[in-house]
Amino acid sequence: MSMDDPIEVLGVATDAGEEEIRRRYLELVRQFPPDRDPERFARIRHAYDQLRDPVARLQQKLFSVRSNETLDPVIRDVKSRLRSARIPTQTLLSLAGQG
């Protein structure tokens, strides 16, 4: 699987909510069904799987900061998502390489 940016593959904003991501995924699946374009469908499915998993989404958010962005909005967003995701502390520490 290639290292495509899931945000770009689905064509959603970086701050897109779960419902927007799901809606866009369904639109793309209708447009590129697996029997007509299996490679593109696989990229779309992989991107959707990454963005709907809270831990993977946070990792993507942290590591996909573009050079013209500052880290402050990303950090605020990640902190907000961490508060609402209720991810166990041990999981967060292991993701940070300290667990």
N, C-alpha and C positions, 0 to 999 in steps of 0.2 A: 504494500500500500504506500502510495506516495505521501509526502509531507505537505499536502495541500492545507491551506488555512481554512478551517471549517466555516469561518465567518464569510470568507469570499466564495466558497463553494455554494453555500446556501443563499448568498446575496442578502444577508441581513445586517443590521447595524450591530456594533459591538455591544450595545446595551439592550439588545432585543430580549424580550421576555420569552418565557416558555411557550406561551400560546402563539406568539408571532413566529417563533422558530418552527413549531409544529405545523402551522398553517403553510409556511413557505416550503417545508419538506414535502407536504402532501401535494402542493402545486407542482413541484419539480418531479415527483414520482409520476404524476399524471402526464407530465410533459415528456419524461424520459423513462418509460417503464423498462423493467429488467429484460424483457424479451426483445425490445427494439434497440436498446443501447446499454448492454450489461456493464460495460466499463464505467460509463458515466453514472449509472445507477449505483454502482458500488462506491464511487466517490461521494455521491449524495448521501447514501446510507451511512457511510463511515463518518462523514461530517455531522450528520444528525445524531448519531450515537455519541460522538464526542461532546456535542453541545447540550445534550439532555442529561448527561451524567454530571452532577454538581462538582465532583472532584476534578474530573477531566476539564470541565468548563473553566474552573478556577486556574488550573495549570495553563490552559490555552490562553486565558486572559493575562496571566503573569508573563508568559514567555513570548507573546506576540505583539508587544509594545513596539510601535514603529518609531523610528528615530526622531520624527517631528512631534511626537507626543511626549508629554512629561509623565512621570510616574505617579504624581499626586492623584489625578482622577482614577487611575487604575487601582491604586492602593485603597482609596476610599470605597470603590466599587467592590473590591475583594473583601474588605472588612465587613461591608454591609451584607454581602452574600454569605460570608462565614457565619455571621450572627444568625441569619435566617436558615441556613442549611443544617445547622445542628450536627456538624461533623465532629466525631469524637476527637478529643485533644491528641490522643495517641496517633490517630490517622494523620492529623495535621503535622505532628512532629516527624512522622516517618516520611511524609511528602517533602518536608524541609530537609531531610537527610540527617535529622537529629534524634530519631526514634530507635 
